[in-house]
């Protein structure tokens, strides 16, 4: 077999391999995304285990202890606020369809009646898309259990998976591969911490603002805003829909005030919270984030939107280090090099 035939066979095998991998990802994308979240949490948990190991606490003890402490803290907070949040969430789910019907009746009598009906139907459709995701308790619990187990195993023995990946790399490139893996690890840790801080900040600000306006279900809507903050750009828009709708049942003036509140919060996020928390940790252009979140949402749904930003951040790290730096030889900052 000559060189051309060998090259053609190799290219064909690579193409078929990529197609098979993409097909597998399409079929089992939910498992892939759950695993990815497990890796994210595992990397954060591994950092805590590293710190405890410096104080002579074995990883097999430090990682589970950290996870149990976090779960206990979340459970304690949830137990404290659960009764009021559950009641408010029930009121929102019960009153939201009535609110949409009321809005539709109001809009149908205005000068642009047909347009009003169309707007109301679109809002109602977005509401139906939003709340089944939030209320899918069994699926969320099952996914959370898998994520926690994956995170635990990664935190207890991270070197097994790191060494396994490095075994796939030729020895002459192994040192560079270690640098890439270290930068990926730090980048994903930083993204997770930054997003959690942003979620807490947005949730608190939104909840307090809605409480001051005496909007029904203010605490539940604040938690919803904090949770959806994990989806850049589109999550905040989705969280504003039920809040504005509920406020509109009281008066158009209150709905306008709530809309203004969410606008101010998003401006605050875009110009203060995100630059302080996220942009100092990650170098991800906003346009790429919007496009990736939208594309992943269209192809894979809500799960795709959840993992779009960290996957984009990881992809940019690999592209900059292995192509821009090593092939093009341009001087670009990556990971910790970007921090000043």
Protein Blocks (a to p, Z undefined) as FASTA:
>chain_A
ZZklmmmmmmmmmmmmmmmmmmmmmmmmmmmmmmmmmmmmmmmmmmmmmmmmmnopafkl
mmmmmmmmmmmmmmmmmmmmmmmmmmmmmmmmmmmmmmmmmmmmmmmmmmklmlmmmmmm
mmmmmmmmmmmmmmmmmlmmmmmmmmmmmmmmmmmmmmlmmmmmmmmpcfklmmmmmmmm
mmmmmmmmmmmmmmmmmmmmmmmmmmmmmmmnopghklmmmmmmmmmmmpghjlmmmmmm
mmmmmmmmmomklmmmmmmmmmmmmmmmmmmmmmmmmmmmpccdfklmmmmmmmmmmmno
mmlmmmmmmmmmmmmmmmmmmmmmmmnopacdehjlmpZZ
